[in-house]
Amino acid sequence: MKMLKLAKAKLTSGICTGVFLTFALIPSSLAAKSGGEYRQLGLLYRQQGRFPEAIAAMQKSVELDPKNIMGRVNLGWTQHLAGREKDAAISLWQAIYQEPLFVPAYNALGIVYLVDGNVPVATLVHAWAAILKPNNEIAYFNLSLSWHRLQVYNLAIICAERAATLEPNNPHPLVAAAIAYWDNGDKDAAKRVYAKAIQLDSRYRDRSFLGHLKQAVFSQEQIKITEQILTAIQNHQEFNRSTSS
């Protein structure tokens, strides 16, 4: 009988503990009181892909802590991830109004304009971000994509190579350089540079993987050019195999 009571007590204790942990681990706006707590809650929601809740929490964070510039940048970036580019631009301009030399705000704003199709303004914003911070790999990478879309291929190549130097383990700048070389008429250089991207990340051999470049702000047309480069490399390799056998 004692054993039965002890087992029941342990079972009850375990259930109560489990229920407590379950609710304790669920983020709740009721638990947040300060701007910082709402900011962390918003980041958690964003990580979970719950963008409406993330935006609401970050708006509350900005309301409670209006002088926190990074809070406004986080809000703008989350609005961008939710596809609300106009709202994102407003939030980021508000951050810049408070602190005109805050580079992360310009980095995010340039991406917002690039995704929204306003390429000339995106180019200006990223150029200013690169002036403010000369070793700004984000600005140079996105400048490369912008210049490519504006068909200024020489500048696209220069910016992509600068980004690759600043961030040597990231294949994205190499892909950006490759598409700029390709459209500039230097197919061999394009294939050479793209091969370096494959060395960094073998997934770039797989055509189905290239769709993820959209998340890195490559346009659909730029992704198609990347596919052409990959096809050219694969055809060349196939030709070499056939002639050597």
Secondary structure in CASP SS format (residue, H / E / C, confidence):
PFRMAT SS
TARGET T0000
AUTHOR 0000-0000-0000
METHOD secondary structure of the structure
MODEL  1
M C 1.00
K H 1.00
M H 1.00
L H 1.00
K H 1.00
L H 1.00
A H 1.00
K H 1.00
A H 1.00
K H 1.00
L H 1.00
T H 1.00
S H 1.00
G H 1.00
I H 1.00
C H 1.00
T H 1.00
G H 1.00
V H 1.00
F H 1.00
L H 1.00
T H 1.00
F H 1.00
A H 1.00
L C 1.00
I C 1.00
P C 1.00
S C 1.00
S C 1.00
L C 1.00
A C 1.00
A C 1.00
K C 1.00
S C 1.00
G H 1.00
G H 1.00
E H 1.00
Y H 1.00
R H 1.00
Q H 1.00
L H 1.00
G H 1.00
L H 1.00
L H 1.00
Y H 1.00
R H 1.00
Q H 1.00
Q C 1.00
G C 1.00
R C 1.00
F H 1.00
P H 1.00
E H 1.00
A H 1.00
I H 1.00
A H 1.00
A H 1.00
M H 1.00
Q H 1.00
K H 1.00
S H 1.00
V H 1.00
E H 1.00
L H 1.00
D C 1.00
P C 1.00
K C 1.00
N C 1.00
I H 1.00
M H 1.00
G H 1.00
R H 1.00
V H 1.00
N H 1.00
L H 1.00
G H 1.00
W H 1.00
T H 1.00
Q H 1.00
H H 1.00
L H 1.00
A C 1.00
G C 1.00
R C 1.00
E H 1.00
K H 1.00
D H 1.00
A H 1.00
A H 1.00
I H 1.00
S H 1.00
L H 1.00
W H 1.00
Q H 1.00
A H 1.00
I H 1.00
Y H 1.00
Q H 1.00
E C 1.00
P C 1.00
L C 1.00
F C 1.00
V H 1.00
P H 1.00
A H 1.00
Y H 1.00
N H 1.00
A H 1.00
L H 1.00
G H 1.00
I H 1.00
V H 1.00
Y H 1.00
L H 1.00
V H 1.00
D C 1.00
G C 1.00
N C 1.00
V H 1.00
P H 1.00
V H 1.00
A H 1.00
T H 1.00
L H 1.00
V H 1.00
H H 1.00
A H 1.00
W H 1.00
A H 1.00
A H 1.00
I H 1.00
L H 1.00
K C 1.00
P C 1.00
N C 1.00
N C 1.00
E H 1.00
I H 1.00
A H 1.00
Y H 1.00
F H 1.00
N H 1.00
L H 1.00
S H 1.00
L H 1.00
S H 1.00
W H 1.00
H H 1.00
R H 1.00
L C 1.00
Q C 1.00
V C 1.00
Y H 1.00
N H 1.00
L H 1.00
A H 1.00
I H 1.00
I H 1.00
C H 1.00
A H 1.00
E H 1.00
R H 1.00
A H 1.00
A H 1.00
T H 1.00
L H 1.00
E C 1.00
P C 1.00
N C 1.00
N C 1.00
P H 1.00
H H 1.00
P H 1.00
L H 1.00
V H 1.00
A H 1.00
A H 1.00
A H 1.00
I H 1.00
A H 1.00
Y H 1.00
W H 1.00
D H 1.00
N C 1.00
G C 1.00
D C 1.00
K H 1.00
D H 1.00
A H 1.00
A H 1.00
K H 1.00
R H 1.00
V H 1.00
Y H 1.00
A H 1.00
K H 1.00
A H 1.00
I H 1.00
Q H 1.00
L H 1.00
D C 1.00
S H 1.00
R H 1.00
Y H 1.00
R H 1.00
D C 1.00
R H 1.00
S H 1.00
F H 1.00
L H 1.00
G H 1.00
H H 1.00
L H 1.00
K H 1.00
Q H 1.00
A H 1.00
V C 1.00
F C 1.00
S C 1.00
Q H 1.00
E H 1.00
Q H 1.00
I H 1.00
K H 1.00
I H 1.00
T H 1.00
E H 1.00
Q H 1.00
I H 1.00
L H 1.00
T H 1.00
A H 1.00
I H 1.00
Q H 1.00
N H 1.00
H H 1.00
Q H 1.00
E H 1.00
F H 1.00
N H 1.00
R H 1.00
S H 1.00
T H 1.00
S H 1.00
S C 1.00
END
